[in-house]
Amino acid sequence: MIEERIILGIDPGTTVMGFGLIKVVGKQLHFMQLNELDLKKYDDHYLKLKLIFERTIELIDTHKPDEIAIEAPFFGKNVQSMLKLGRAQGVAMAAGLSREIPITEYSPKKIKMAITGNGNASKEQVAKMLQHLLVLKSLPKNLDATDGLAAAVCHYYNLGKVNVGKSYSGWAAFVKQNPDKLNSKR
């Protein structure tokens, strides 16, 4: 019997959330979809978070992914940007956890390394490699969608490997693995 699984990859963001879906049949990788949620026209940060949550739920309910791979926020100099990115990632994770879908988090370098062999590759290099790998006819104008697809493909390459990143199978697992985040004094 050939095992099938669907992986949803998400590149969270409060300006654009990129996502991609792949289907794994046995050991073969098949492209399903890539797209983005454009949030530029909204000024209200909380509305953006609501839309990220709702779109992620919609993707889950439509495509029934078995797993979610999400890009972890990278550490930048702008604390406010990091906070907003972390919130975007959090609501996307909450959507998956609310549907009991296992989530694995990957650093941007790990994703780039998995796709191109170079942890410092550009977005364009990652997109071109995905285009070749998945035989995509064209690439989107914005590369946030290919970043989401890259997270899914990275997860595929890391299936069965030990220590792939932070994984959560549900709220209980998240709470158990993050006691310091939940019990810290604010």
N, C-alpha and C positions, 0 to 999 in steps of 0.2 A: 504494500500500500504506500503510495506517495504522500508524504507529509506536505501540507499546504499551510502557509501562514501569511498574514498581511501585516506589514510594518508601516506605521505612520511616523514620519519624521517631521519635527517642528523646529523652525528657527524663530524663537519668540522675539517680539519687538513691539513697541508702542506706536511706531510709525508704520511699519510693515511687518506682518507675521508671515513668514514663508513656510510652506508645507509641501510634502511630497509623500506619495504612497507607492510602495512596491509590494509585489506578491512573490513569495518564495515557494516554488514547487519543486520538492526534492532538494536538489542543489542548484537549481536554475533560478535566476533572478529575472523578474518581469516588471517592466514599468507600468504603473497604473495611471498616476496623475501627479501633476505639480501645479501649484498656484500660489496665490498670496491673498492675504486679507489686507487691503489698503486702508489705513486708519488716519492718513494725513489730513483728511477734511474735518476731523473731529478735534475740538479743543479740550473737551472735558476728559481728563485722564481716567476717571472712574468709568465713564461710558466706554472708553477704549478697552478697559479691562473686562467689562461686561460683554462686549462684542467678541473679544478673544475667547472668553469662556464659551459663549454661545456657538461660535464657529467651530471650536474644537469639539464640542458635544455633537454638533451637526455632522462633522466628519466621522466621528466615532459611530454614531447611529446609522449613517449611510453606508460606510465601508466595513464596519465591524473589524477593526484591526485587532490582532492578537497581542501586539506590543506597540509601545510608543518609544521613540528615541528622540531626545530633546537636546538641543545645544545649550550648554551651560553658559551663563554670562561670563564674559572675560573681564578681568580687572582693569579698569581704565582710571584715568585721573579725575574724571568728573563723577563725583559721588551721587549727584542727583540722577544722572543718566543710569548709573549702576542700580540705583534704587528702583527706577521705573522699569528697567529691563528685568530685574529680579521679580518684580510684581507680575509682569507679563508672563514670565516663565512659571511663576507660582499658580496663576489662574489656569494656564494650559495644563499644568500638572494636576491641579485640582479637578479639572474636567475629566481627565483620564482616570484618576483615582476614584472619582465618583461612580465610574462605570466598571471599577475593579480591573483595570487594564494595567499590566506591569509596565513601569516606566524606567528607562535607563537614560542617564545623563552623560553626555560626552563633552569634553572640552573642545573648543574650536581647533586647537592644534591636533588633537587626536582624530577628529573628523577629517581634517586636511591630509593628515598622514595616511589614513586608511584609504582615501580616494586617490591621492596623487603620489604618495610615498614621500612627500615633503610637508612637514608640519608648518612651514611658513609660506605655503602656496597662496597665490592670490585667489580671489573669488572667481576670476575669469578662468584660471587654470583648473579649478575644481569643476566649474561648469562645463568646460571643454572635455574633461575626462569623463564626466557623467554622460555627456552627449555621445561620446564614443562608446562607452561601456553599455549604455542602455539603448543605443541606436535611436537617439532622439532626432527628429527631423530639424527642429529649430530650438533655440534657447529663448527664454523670456527676456524682455528688455531689462527688467530688474532681476538681480541675481539672488534675492532673498528666497525665492521659490526653490532655486537649485541648492541653496544652503539647507533648506528643510529636507529636500530629497537626499542630499549628502548625508544628513544625520541618519536617515533610514538605511542607506547603503552601508554606512559605517557600522551600524548595528548588525546588519546581515553578516558582514565580514568578521564581526566579533562574537557571533553566536557560539556558545559552547566554550568560549575562552574564560578563564578565571580573571577576576578583577577588571571587568570592562569599564566600570564607572559606577556611579551610585545608582542602585536599582531599588525600586519600591513596588511592591505588589498590591498595596492598598494603604488605607489610612493607618492601620495598626502598624504596618511595617515602617511607614514614614516616621511615626511617633517613636517607635522603638529605636530607630537608627538616628534620630535627631533629638535626644532628650535635652541637650544643652540649648537648643534653639527654642524649645517650648517652655522650659522652666527658668529661663533667664529673666532677671528683673529688668524692667524697662524704665 
